[in-house]
Amino acid sequence: MKYLEEFQNPELARGLLADIRATVTRPWALMEVCGGQTHTIIRHGIDQLLPDEVELIHGPGCPVCVTPLEVIDKALEIAARPGVIFCSFGDMLRVPGTDRDLFRVRGEGGDVRVVYSPLDALRIAEQNPQREVVFFGIGFETTAPPNAMAVHQARKRGIRNFSMLVSHVRVPPAIDAIMNSPDCRVQGFLAAGHVCSVMGTGEYPELAERHRVPIVVTGFEPLDILEGIRLTVRQLERGEHTVENAYARAVRPEGNPAARDMLEDVFEVADRAWRGIGVIPASGWRLSERYRDHDAEYRFDVHSIATCEPARCRSGEVLQGLIKPHQCEAFGADCTPRTPLGATMVSSEGACAAYYLYRRLGTPAAPREASPVG
Protein backbone atom coordinates (compact mmCIF):
# COMPACT_ATOMS: atom_id res chain seq x y z
CA MET A 1 0.00 0.00 0.00
CA LYS A 2 1.41 3.38 -0.98
CA TYR A 3 2.68 5.49 1.94
CA LEU A 4 2.58 2.50 4.27
CA GLU A 5 4.88 -0.29 3.09
CA GLU A 6 7.45 2.27 1.93
CA PHE A 7 7.70 3.60 5.47
CA GLN A 8 8.22 0.15 6.99
CA ASN A 9 11.18 -0.84 4.80
CA PRO A 10 13.70 -2.76 6.99
CA GLU A 11 16.72 -1.86 4.87
CA LEU A 12 15.96 1.84 5.14
CA ALA A 13 15.36 1.40 8.87
CA ARG A 14 18.80 -0.19 9.28
CA GLY A 15 20.33 2.75 7.44
CA LEU A 16 18.65 5.30 9.70
CA LEU A 17 19.68 3.37 12.81
CA ALA A 18 23.27 3.26 11.57
CA ASP A 19 23.19 7.01 11.03
CA ILE A 20 21.85 7.59 14.55
CA ARG A 21 24.59 5.35 16.03
CA ALA A 22 27.25 7.21 14.06
CA THR A 23 25.93 10.59 15.21
CA VAL A 24 25.29 10.12 18.92
CA THR A 25 28.19 10.69 21.33
CA ARG A 26 26.40 11.25 24.65
CA PRO A 27 23.08 10.43 26.39
CA TRP A 28 19.95 12.17 25.15
CA ALA A 29 16.32 11.91 26.31
CA LEU A 30 13.67 12.56 23.65
CA MET A 31 9.90 12.69 24.12
CA GLU A 32 7.46 11.53 21.47
CA VAL A 33 4.37 13.61 22.06
CA CYS A 34 1.69 11.44 20.44
CA GLY A 35 0.28 8.18 21.75
CA GLY A 36 0.08 6.87 18.18
CA GLN A 37 3.84 7.34 17.94
CA THR A 38 4.27 5.53 21.25
CA HIS A 39 2.39 2.49 19.93
CA THR A 40 4.54 2.42 16.78
CA ILE A 41 7.68 2.59 18.89
CA ILE A 42 6.64 -0.24 21.22
CA ARG A 43 5.03 -2.41 18.54
CA HIS A 44 8.13 -2.35 16.35
CA GLY A 45 10.65 -2.35 19.20
CA ILE A 46 12.22 0.90 18.00
CA ASP A 47 13.28 1.89 21.52
CA GLN A 48 15.14 -1.42 21.84
CA LEU A 49 16.95 -0.94 18.51
CA LEU A 50 18.31 2.50 19.35
CA PRO A 51 21.77 2.97 20.82
CA ASP A 52 21.87 3.03 24.62
CA GLU A 53 22.57 6.76 24.57
CA VAL A 54 19.11 7.56 23.15
CA GLU A 55 16.17 7.23 25.55
CA LEU A 56 12.56 7.70 24.45
CA ILE A 57 10.18 9.20 27.01
CA HIS A 58 6.47 8.74 26.36
CA GLY A 59 4.50 11.96 26.39
CA PRO A 60 0.91 13.01 27.14
CA GLY A 61 -0.38 12.87 23.57
CA CYS A 62 -3.24 10.41 24.09
CA PRO A 63 -6.53 12.34 23.98
CA VAL A 64 -8.52 9.71 25.88
CA CYS A 65 -5.83 9.46 28.55
CA VAL A 66 -5.66 13.16 29.38
CA THR A 67 -9.44 13.69 29.60
CA PRO A 68 -9.82 14.54 33.30
CA LEU A 69 -11.77 12.35 35.68
CA GLU A 70 -14.25 15.14 36.45
CA VAL A 71 -15.17 15.36 32.75
CA ILE A 72 -15.67 11.58 32.63
CA ASP A 73 -17.98 11.86 35.66
CA LYS A 74 -19.88 14.70 33.98
CA ALA A 75 -20.33 12.48 30.92
CA LEU A 76 -21.61 9.65 33.12
CA GLU A 77 -24.05 11.96 34.89
CA ILE A 78 -25.46 13.29 31.62
CA ALA A 79 -25.59 9.87 29.94
CA ALA A 80 -27.63 8.41 32.80
CA ARG A 81 -30.37 11.03 32.60
CA PRO A 82 -33.76 10.08 31.11
CA GLY A 83 -34.42 11.38 27.61
CA VAL A 84 -30.72 11.70 26.71
CA ILE A 85 -28.97 9.96 23.83
CA PHE A 86 -25.26 10.12 24.65
CA CYS A 87 -22.94 9.66 21.66
CA SER A 88 -19.23 8.96 21.86
CA PHE A 89 -16.33 7.40 20.05
CA GLY A 90 -15.93 3.80 21.17
CA ASP A 91 -12.64 4.22 23.03
CA MET A 92 -14.31 6.40 25.67
CA LEU A 93 -16.81 3.77 26.80
CA ARG A 94 -14.40 1.84 29.03
CA VAL A 95 -12.55 4.82 30.49
CA PRO A 96 -13.16 4.59 34.24
CA GLY A 97 -14.91 7.37 36.10
CA THR A 98 -15.07 7.52 39.88
CA ASP A 99 -17.26 4.44 40.23
CA ARG A 100 -18.37 3.31 36.76
CA ASP A 101 -17.90 3.80 33.02
CA LEU A 102 -20.16 4.44 30.03
CA PHE A 103 -20.54 0.70 29.43
CA ARG A 104 -21.99 0.42 32.93
CA VAL A 105 -24.36 3.32 32.28
CA ARG A 106 -25.54 1.61 29.10
CA GLY A 107 -26.01 -1.66 30.98
CA GLU A 108 -28.13 0.18 33.53
CA GLY A 109 -30.47 1.49 30.84
CA GLY A 110 -28.77 4.64 29.57
CA ASP A 111 -28.95 5.28 25.82
CA VAL A 112 -25.22 5.36 25.05
CA ARG A 113 -24.30 5.01 21.39
CA VAL A 114 -20.98 4.60 19.59
CA VAL A 115 -20.59 6.89 16.58
CA TYR A 116 -17.78 7.35 14.09
CA SER A 117 -18.17 11.07 13.52
CA PRO A 118 -19.73 13.99 15.39
CA LEU A 119 -21.89 14.47 12.31
CA ASP A 120 -23.39 11.04 13.04
CA ALA A 121 -24.51 12.41 16.41
CA LEU A 122 -25.92 15.49 14.71
CA ARG A 123 -27.93 13.25 12.39
CA ILE A 124 -29.27 11.31 15.39
CA ALA A 125 -30.38 14.61 16.94
CA GLU A 126 -32.15 15.56 13.72
CA GLN A 127 -33.92 12.20 13.66
CA ASN A 128 -34.93 12.39 17.35
CA PRO A 129 -36.17 15.95 17.95
CA GLN A 130 -37.90 14.93 21.18
CA ARG A 131 -34.62 13.69 22.76
CA GLU A 132 -31.53 15.54 23.96
CA VAL A 133 -28.51 14.28 21.99
CA VAL A 134 -25.05 14.89 23.46
CA PHE A 135 -21.74 14.23 21.73
CA PHE A 136 -18.61 13.71 23.83
CA GLY A 137 -16.10 15.99 22.12
CA ILE A 138 -12.58 15.19 23.30
CA GLY A 139 -9.14 15.23 21.78
CA PHE A 140 -6.27 17.33 20.53
CA GLU A 141 -6.18 19.71 17.59
CA THR A 142 -6.80 16.80 15.21
CA THR A 143 -10.38 16.00 16.29
CA ALA A 144 -11.35 19.57 17.15
CA PRO A 145 -12.20 20.77 13.59
CA PRO A 146 -14.89 18.14 12.85
CA ASN A 147 -16.33 18.69 16.32
CA ALA A 148 -16.40 22.42 15.67
CA MET A 149 -18.10 21.76 12.33
CA ALA A 150 -20.84 19.70 14.04
CA VAL A 151 -21.63 22.53 16.48
CA HIS A 152 -21.48 25.08 13.67
CA GLN A 153 -23.93 23.02 11.62
CA ALA A 154 -26.27 22.52 14.59
CA ARG A 155 -26.52 26.28 15.09
CA LYS A 156 -26.83 27.00 11.37
CA ARG A 157 -29.58 24.39 10.87
CA GLY A 158 -31.42 25.13 14.09
CA ILE A 159 -30.95 21.68 15.63
CA ARG A 160 -31.54 22.82 19.19
CA ASN A 161 -31.53 19.40 20.84
CA PHE A 162 -27.85 18.81 19.99
CA SER A 163 -25.11 19.72 22.45
CA MET A 164 -21.48 18.80 23.03
CA LEU A 165 -19.52 18.03 26.19
CA VAL A 166 -16.15 19.51 25.30
CA SER A 167 -12.75 18.48 26.60
CA HIS A 168 -10.33 19.60 23.90
CA VAL A 169 -6.65 20.15 24.66
CA ARG A 170 -3.74 21.79 22.84
CA VAL A 171 -0.21 20.43 22.45
CA PRO A 172 2.07 23.53 22.64
CA PRO A 173 1.03 24.57 26.19
CA ALA A 174 1.58 20.96 27.32
CA ILE A 175 5.13 21.02 25.94
CA ASP A 176 5.69 24.29 27.79
CA ALA A 177 4.35 22.79 31.04
CA ILE A 178 6.54 19.70 30.68
CA MET A 179 9.65 21.81 30.15
CA ASN A 180 8.80 23.99 33.16
CA SER A 181 8.48 20.99 35.48
CA PRO A 182 11.39 20.64 37.94
CA ASP A 183 11.49 16.90 37.18
CA CYS A 184 11.75 17.33 33.42
CA ARG A 185 14.50 15.32 31.69
CA VAL A 186 13.34 15.94 28.11
CA GLN A 187 15.97 17.38 25.77
CA GLY A 188 14.11 17.17 22.47
CA PHE A 189 10.62 16.56 21.12
CA LEU A 190 9.10 14.51 18.33
CA ALA A 191 6.03 16.67 17.66
CA ALA A 192 2.78 15.08 16.49
CA GLY A 193 2.50 15.29 12.71
CA HIS A 194 -1.30 15.13 12.54
CA VAL A 195 -1.65 18.01 15.00
CA CYS A 196 0.70 20.12 12.89
CA SER A 197 -1.21 19.18 9.72
CA VAL A 198 -4.13 21.11 11.22
CA MET A 199 -2.42 23.89 13.17
CA GLY A 200 0.86 24.29 11.30
CA THR A 201 4.20 24.84 13.02
CA GLY A 202 3.92 28.50 13.96
CA GLU A 203 3.62 27.99 17.74
CA TYR A 204 6.74 25.85 18.05
CA PRO A 205 9.74 28.10 17.21
CA GLU A 206 9.18 30.25 20.31
CA LEU A 207 9.03 27.11 22.50
CA ALA A 208 12.18 25.68 20.92
CA GLU A 209 14.05 28.94 21.42
CA ARG A 210 12.86 29.64 24.97
CA HIS A 211 13.52 26.13 26.27
CA ARG A 212 16.50 25.51 23.96
CA VAL A 213 15.16 22.17 22.74
CA PRO A 214 14.86 20.86 19.18
CA ILE A 215 11.32 20.10 18.04
CA VAL A 216 10.97 17.83 15.02
CA VAL A 217 7.53 17.33 13.45
CA THR A 218 7.28 13.56 13.01
CA GLY A 219 4.91 11.06 11.38
CA PHE A 220 3.71 7.71 12.63
CA GLU A 221 5.28 4.89 10.61
CA PRO A 222 8.56 3.26 11.75
CA LEU A 223 10.71 5.18 9.25
CA ASP A 224 8.96 8.43 10.22
CA ILE A 225 9.86 7.84 13.85
CA LEU A 226 13.48 6.93 13.07
CA GLU A 227 13.91 9.97 10.84
CA GLY A 228 12.47 12.21 13.57
CA ILE A 229 14.90 10.71 16.08
CA ARG A 230 17.81 11.08 13.65
CA LEU A 231 17.11 14.78 13.06
CA THR A 232 16.57 15.48 16.77
CA VAL A 233 19.81 13.73 17.78
CA ARG A 234 21.69 15.58 15.04
CA GLN A 235 20.48 18.92 16.38
CA LEU A 236 21.35 17.99 19.95
CA GLU A 237 24.85 16.91 18.99
CA ARG A 238 25.35 20.20 17.14
CA GLY A 239 23.97 22.28 20.00
CA GLU A 240 21.01 23.47 17.90
CA HIS A 241 17.39 24.01 18.93
CA THR A 242 15.18 24.70 15.94
CA VAL A 243 11.91 23.38 14.51
CA GLU A 244 12.27 20.89 11.66
CA ASN A 245 9.53 19.29 9.59
CA ALA A 246 10.19 15.58 8.97
CA TYR A 247 6.57 15.01 7.88
CA ALA A 248 6.45 17.32 4.88
CA ARG A 249 4.16 14.98 2.95
CA ALA A 250 1.35 15.99 5.32
CA VAL A 251 2.41 19.17 7.17
CA ARG A 252 2.71 22.69 5.84
CA PRO A 253 3.90 25.62 7.96
CA GLU A 254 0.46 27.25 7.83
CA GLY A 255 -1.43 24.03 8.57
CA ASN A 256 -5.00 23.82 7.30
CA PRO A 257 -6.42 27.36 7.06
CA ALA A 258 -10.05 26.24 6.66
CA ALA A 259 -9.85 24.04 9.76
CA ARG A 260 -8.19 26.80 11.75
CA ASP A 261 -10.88 29.28 10.71
CA MET A 262 -13.56 26.87 11.90
CA LEU A 263 -11.79 26.41 15.25
CA GLU A 264 -11.49 30.16 15.73
CA ASP A 265 -15.19 30.63 15.00
CA VAL A 266 -16.56 27.93 17.33
CA PHE A 267 -14.04 27.66 20.17
CA GLU A 268 -12.12 29.96 22.46
CA VAL A 269 -8.88 29.17 24.27
CA ALA A 270 -9.30 28.27 27.94
CA ASP A 271 -7.41 26.78 30.86
CA ARG A 272 -7.89 23.01 30.86
CA ALA A 273 -7.29 20.24 33.38
CA TRP A 274 -5.34 17.21 32.14
CA ARG A 275 -6.00 13.89 33.85
CA GLY A 276 -3.23 13.03 36.29
CA ILE A 277 -1.39 16.27 35.55
CA GLY A 278 -3.55 19.18 36.63
CA VAL A 279 -4.61 22.48 35.12
CA ILE A 280 -2.38 23.84 32.35
CA PRO A 281 -3.12 27.49 31.45
CA ALA A 282 -4.49 28.16 27.96
CA SER A 283 -4.12 24.47 27.10
CA GLY A 284 -7.63 23.78 25.87
CA TRP A 285 -10.71 24.98 24.08
CA ARG A 286 -14.28 25.54 25.13
CA LEU A 287 -17.29 26.59 23.08
CA SER A 288 -17.34 30.35 22.57
CA GLU A 289 -20.18 32.53 23.83
CA ARG A 290 -21.77 32.47 20.40
CA TYR A 291 -22.24 28.68 20.63
CA ARG A 292 -22.85 28.42 24.39
CA ASP A 293 -26.42 27.18 23.83
CA HIS A 294 -24.88 23.94 22.51
CA ASP A 295 -22.57 23.45 25.50
CA ALA A 296 -23.73 20.33 27.38
CA GLU A 297 -21.93 21.41 30.54
CA TYR A 298 -24.22 24.45 30.78
CA ARG A 299 -27.31 22.76 29.42
CA PHE A 300 -27.21 19.98 32.02
CA ASP A 301 -25.68 22.09 34.82
CA VAL A 302 -22.87 19.69 35.73
CA HIS A 303 -20.30 22.34 36.66
CA SER A 304 -20.09 21.38 40.32
CA ILE A 305 -18.92 17.77 39.90
CA ALA A 306 -15.58 17.29 41.69
CA THR A 307 -13.48 14.13 41.81
CA CYS A 308 -10.35 12.54 43.23
CA GLU A 309 -7.97 10.28 41.30
CA PRO A 310 -7.40 6.72 42.59
CA ALA A 311 -4.30 6.69 44.79
CA ARG A 312 -2.94 3.51 43.16
CA CYS A 313 -3.06 4.93 39.63
CA ARG A 314 0.19 6.57 38.46
CA SER A 315 -1.02 7.46 34.98
CA GLY A 316 -0.22 11.12 35.65
CA GLU A 317 3.45 10.25 36.03
CA VAL A 318 3.29 8.12 32.88
CA LEU A 319 1.71 10.99 30.93
CA GLN A 320 4.48 13.35 32.06
CA GLY A 321 7.15 10.86 31.07
CA LEU A 322 8.37 10.56 34.66
CA ILE A 323 7.97 6.77 34.76
CA LYS A 324 7.44 4.00 32.24
CA PRO A 325 4.12 2.12 32.49
CA HIS A 326 5.65 -1.08 33.84
CA GLN A 327 7.23 0.89 36.67
CA CYS A 328 3.80 1.34 38.27
CA GLU A 329 3.04 -1.15 41.05
CA ALA A 330 -0.48 -1.78 39.73
CA PHE A 331 0.53 -2.38 36.10
CA GLY A 332 -0.47 -5.82 34.84
CA ALA A 333 -1.82 -6.82 38.26
CA ASP A 334 -4.56 -4.60 39.67
CA CYS A 335 -4.59 -2.59 36.43
CA THR A 336 -5.23 -4.42 33.14
CA PRO A 337 -7.30 -3.62 30.02
CA ARG A 338 -10.21 -5.54 31.62
CA THR A 339 -9.83 -3.86 35.02
CA PRO A 340 -8.25 -0.46 34.27
CA LEU A 341 -7.45 2.03 36.99
CA GLY A 342 -6.74 4.82 34.50
CA ALA A 343 -7.35 5.77 30.89
CA THR A 344 -3.78 5.01 29.80
CA MET A 345 -4.62 1.29 30.10
CA VAL A 346 -7.84 1.61 28.08
CA SER A 347 -7.11 3.86 25.13
CA SER A 348 -5.81 2.51 21.84
CA GLU A 349 -3.14 5.21 22.10
CA GLY A 350 -2.38 4.81 25.82
CA ALA A 351 1.20 4.01 26.82
CA CYS A 352 0.09 1.51 29.46
CA ALA A 353 -2.08 -0.29 26.90
CA ALA A 354 0.87 -0.47 24.50
CA TYR A 355 3.17 -1.93 27.14
CA TYR A 356 0.54 -4.48 28.14
CA LEU A 357 -0.36 -5.43 24.56
CA TYR A 358 3.26 -5.89 23.49
CA ARG A 359 4.24 -7.61 26.77
CA ARG A 360 6.61 -5.02 28.23
CA LEU A 361 5.94 -6.36 31.72
CA GLY A 362 9.19 -6.95 33.50
CA THR A 363 10.64 -3.80 35.07
CA PRO A 364 10.27 -3.17 38.81
CA ALA A 365 8.15 -0.32 40.12
CA ALA A 366 9.66 3.14 40.36
CA PRO A 367 9.63 5.13 43.62
CA ARG A 368 6.97 7.80 44.08
CA GLU A 369 9.18 10.87 43.98
CA ALA A 370 7.86 12.78 40.99
CA SER A 371 5.86 15.97 41.38
CA PRO A 372 3.09 16.91 38.93
CA VAL A 373 3.53 19.32 36.05
CA GLY A 374 2.35 22.86 36.60
C-alpha positions in Angstrom: 0.0 0.0 0.0 1.4 3.4 -1.0 2.7 5.5 1.9 2.6 2.5 4.3 4.9 -0.3 3.1 7.4 2.3 1.9 7.7 3.6 5.5 8.2 0.2 7.0 11.2 -0.8 4.8 13.7 -2.8 7.0 16.7 -1.9 4.9 16.0 1.8 5.1 15.4 1.4 8.9 18.8 -0.2 9.3 20.3 2.8 7.4 18.6 5.3 9.7 19.7 3.4 12.8 23.3 3.3 11.6 23.2 7.0 11.0 21.8 7.6 14.6 24.6 5.4 16.0 27.2 7.2 14.1 25.9 10.6 15.2 25.3 10.1 18.9 28.2 10.7 21.3 26.4 11.3 24.7 23.1 10.4 26.4 20.0 12.2 25.2 16.3 11.9 26.3 13.7 12.6 23.7 9.9 12.7 24.1 7.5 11.5 21.5 4.4 13.6 22.1 1.7 11.4 20.4 0.3 8.2 21.7 0.1 6.9 18.2 3.8 7.3 17.9 4.3 5.5 21.3 2.4 2.5 19.9 4.5 2.4 16.8 7.7 2.6 18.9 6.6 -0.2 21.2 5.0 -2.4 18.5 8.1 -2.4 16.3 10.6 -2.3 19.2 12.2 0.9 18.0 13.3 1.9 21.5 15.1 -1.4 21.8 16.9 -0.9 18.5 18.3 2.5 19.3 21.8 3.0 20.8 21.9 3.0 24.6 22.6 6.8 24.6 19.1 7.6 23.1 16.2 7.2 25.6 12.6 7.7 24.5 10.2 9.2 27.0 6.5 8.7 26.4 4.5 12.0 26.4 0.9 13.0 27.1 -0.4 12.9 23.6 -3.2 10.4 24.1 -6.5 12.3 24.0 -8.5 9.7 25.9 -5.8 9.5 28.5 -5.7 13.2 29.4 -9.4 13.7 29.6 -9.8 14.5 33.3 -11.8 12.4 35.7 -14.2 15.1 36.5 -15.2 15.4 32.8 -15.7 11.6 32.6 -18.0 11.9 35.7 -19.9 14.7 34.0 -20.3 12.5 30.9 -21.6 9.6 33.1 -24.1 12.0 34.9 -25.5 13.3 31.6 -25.6 9.9 29.9 -27.6 8.4 32.8 -30.4 11.0 32.6 -33.8 10.1 31.1 -34.4 11.4 27.6 -30.7 11.7 26.7 -29.0 10.0 23.8 -25.3 10.1 24.6 -22.9 9.7 21.7 -19.2 9.0 21.9 -16.3 7.4 20.0 -15.9 3.8 21.2 -12.6 4.2 23.0 -14.3 6.4 25.7 -16.8 3.8 26.8 -14.4 1.8 29.0 -12.6 4.8 30.5 -13.2 4.6 34.2 -14.9 7.4 36.1 -15.1 7.5 39.9 -17.3 4.4 40.2 -18.4 3.3 36.8 -17.9 3.8 33.0 -20.2 4.4 30.0 -20.5 0.7 29.4 -22.0 0.4 32.9 -24.4 3.3 32.3 -25.5 1.6 29.1 -26.0 -1.7 31.0 -28.1 0.2 33.5 -30.5 1.5 30.8 -28.8 4.6 29.6 -28.9 5.3 25.8 -25.2 5.4 25.0 -24.3 5.0 21.4 -21.0 4.6 19.6 -20.6 6.9 16.6 -17.8 7.3 14.1 -18.2 11.1 13.5 -19.7 14.0 15.4 -21.9 14.5 12.3 -23.4 11.0 13.0 -24.5 12.4 16.4 -25.9 15.5 14.7 -27.9 13.3 12.4 -29.3 11.3 15.4 -30.4 14.6 16.9 -32.1 15.6 13.7 -33.9 12.2 13.7 -34.9 12.4 17.3 -36.2 16.0 17.9 -37.9 14.9 21.2 -34.6 13.7 22.8 -31.5 15.5 24.0 -28.5 14.3 22.0 -25.0 14.9 23.5 -21.7 14.2 21.7 -18.6 13.7 23.8 -16.1 16.0 22.1 -12.6 15.2 23.3 -9.1 15.2 21.8 -6.3 17.3 20.5 -6.2 19.7 17.6 -6.8 16.8 15.2 -10.4 16.0 16.3 -11.4 19.6 17.1 -12.2 20.8 13.6 -14.9 18.1 12.8 -16.3 18.7 16.3 -16.4 22.4 15.7 -18.1 21.8 12.3 -20.8 19.7 14.0 -21.6 22.5 16.5 -21.5 25.1 13.7 -23.9 23.0 11.6 -26.3 22.5 14.6 -26.5 26.3 15.1 -26.8 27.0 11.4 -29.6 24.4 10.9 -31.4 25.1 14.1 -30.9 21.7 15.6 -31.5 22.8 19.2 -31.5 19.4 20.8 -27.8 18.8 20.0 -25.1 19.7 22.5 -21.5 18.8 23.0 -19.5 18.0 26.2 -16.2 19.5 25.3 -12.7 18.5 26.6 -10.3 19.6 23.9 -6.6 20.2 24.7 -3.7 21.8 22.8 -0.2 20.4 22.4 2.1 23.5 22.6 1.0 24.6 26.2 1.6 21.0 27.3 5.1 21.0 25.9 5.7 24.3 27.8 4.4 22.8 31.0 6.5 19.7 30.7 9.6 21.8 30.1 8.8 24.0 33.2 8.5 21.0 35.5 11.4 20.6 37.9 11.5 16.9 37.2 11.8 17.3 33.4 14.5 15.3 31.7 13.3 15.9 28.1 16.0 17.4 25.8 14.1 17.2 22.5 10.6 16.6 21.1 9.1 14.5 18.3 6.0 16.7 17.7 2.8 15.1 16.5 2.5 15.3 12.7 -1.3 15.1 12.5 -1.6 18.0 15.0 0.7 20.1 12.9 -1.2 19.2 9.7 -4.1 21.1 11.2 -2.4 23.9 13.2 0.9 24.3 11.3 4.2 24.8 13.0 3.9 28.5 14.0 3.6 28.0 17.7 6.7 25.8 18.1 9.7 28.1 17.2 9.2 30.2 20.3 9.0 27.1 22.5 12.2 25.7 20.9 14.1 28.9 21.4 12.9 29.6 25.0 13.5 26.1 26.3 16.5 25.5 24.0 15.2 22.2 22.7 14.9 20.9 19.2 11.3 20.1 18.0 11.0 17.8 15.0 7.5 17.3 13.5 7.3 13.6 13.0 4.9 11.1 11.4 3.7 7.7 12.6 5.3 4.9 10.6 8.6 3.3 11.7 10.7 5.2 9.2 9.0 8.4 10.2 9.9 7.8 13.8 13.5 6.9 13.1 13.9 10.0 10.8 12.5 12.2 13.6 14.9 10.7 16.1 17.8 11.1 13.7 17.1 14.8 13.1 16.6 15.5 16.8 19.8 13.7 17.8 21.7 15.6 15.0 20.5 18.9 16.4 21.3 18.0 19.9 24.9 16.9 19.0 25.4 20.2 17.1 24.0 22.3 20.0 21.0 23.5 17.9 17.4 24.0 18.9 15.2 24.7 15.9 11.9 23.4 14.5 12.3 20.9 11.7 9.5 19.3 9.6 10.2 15.6 9.0 6.6 15.0 7.9 6.5 17.3 4.9 4.2 15.0 2.9 1.3 16.0 5.3 2.4 19.2 7.2 2.7 22.7 5.8 3.9 25.6 8.0 0.5 27.3 7.8 -1.4 24.0 8.6 -5.0 23.8 7.3 -6.4 27.4 7.1 -10.1 26.2 6.7 -9.9 24.0 9.8 -8.2 26.8 11.7 -10.9 29.3 10.7 -13.6 26.9 11.9 -11.8 26.4 15.3 -11.5 30.2 15.7 -15.2 30.6 15.0 -16.6 27.9 17.3 -14.0 27.7 20.2 -12.1 30.0 22.5 -8.9 29.2 24.3 -9.3 28.3 27.9 -7.4 26.8 30.9 -7.9 23.0 30.9 -7.3 20.2 33.4 -5.3 17.2 32.1 -6.0 13.9 33.8 -3.2 13.0 36.3 -1.4 16.3 35.5 -3.6 19.2 36.6 -4.6 22.5 35.1 -2.4 23.8 32.3 -3.1 27.5 31.5 -4.5 28.2 28.0 -4.1 24.5 27.1 -7.6 23.8 25.9 -10.7 25.0 24.1 -14.3 25.5 25.1 -17.3 26.6 23.1 -17.3 30.3 22.6 -20.2 32.5 23.8 -21.8 32.5 20.4 -22.2 28.7 20.6 -22.9 28.4 24.4 -26.4 27.2 23.8 -24.9 23.9 22.5 -22.6 23.5 25.5 -23.7 20.3 27.4 -21.9 21.4 30.5 -24.2 24.4 30.8 -27.3 22.8 29.4 -27.2 20.0 32.0 -25.7 22.1 34.8 -22.9 19.7 35.7 -20.3 22.3 36.7 -20.1 21.4 40.3 -18.9 17.8 39.9 -15.6 17.3 41.7 -13.5 14.1 41.8 -10.4 12.5 43.2 -8.0 10.3 41.3 -7.4 6.7 42.6 -4.3 6.7 44.8 -2.9 3.5 43.2 -3.1 4.9 39.6 0.2 6.6 38.5 -1.0 7.5 35.0 -0.2 11.1 35.6 3.4 10.2 36.0 3.3 8.1 32.9 1.7 11.0 30.9 4.5 13.4 32.1 7.2 10.9 31.1 8.4 10.6 34.7 8.0 6.8 34.8 7.4 4.0 32.2 4.1 2.1 32.5 5.6 -1.1 33.8 7.2 0.9 36.7 3.8 1.3 38.3 3.0 -1.1 41.0 -0.5 -1.8 39.7 0.5 -2.4 36.1 -0.5 -5.8 34.8 -1.8 -6.8 38.3 -4.6 -4.6 39.7 -4.6 -2.6 36.4 -5.2 -4.4 33.1 -7.3 -3.6 30.0 -10.2 -5.5 31.6 -9.8 -3.9 35.0 -8.2 -0.5 34.3 -7.4 2.0 37.0 -6.7 4.8 34.5 -7.4 5.8 30.9 -3.8 5.0 29.8 -4.6 1.3 30.1 -7.8 1.6 28.1 -7.1 3.9 25.1 -5.8 2.5 21.8 -3.1 5.2 22.1 -2.4 4.8 25.8 1.2 4.0 26.8 0.1 1.5 29.5 -2.1 -0.3 26.9 0.9 -0.5 24.5 3.2 -1.9 27.1 0.5 -4.5 28.1 -0.4 -5.4 24.6 3.3 -5.9 23.5 4.2 -7.6 26.8 6.6 -5.0 28.2 5.9 -6.4 31.7 9.2 -7.0 33.5 10.6 -3.8 35.1 10.3 -3.2 38.8 8.1 -0.3 40.1 9.7 3.1 40.4 9.6 5.1 43.6 7.0 7.8 44.1 9.2 10.9 44.0 7.9 12.8 41.0 5.9 16.0 41.4 3.1 16.9 38.9 3.5 19.3 36.0 2.3 22.9 36.6 
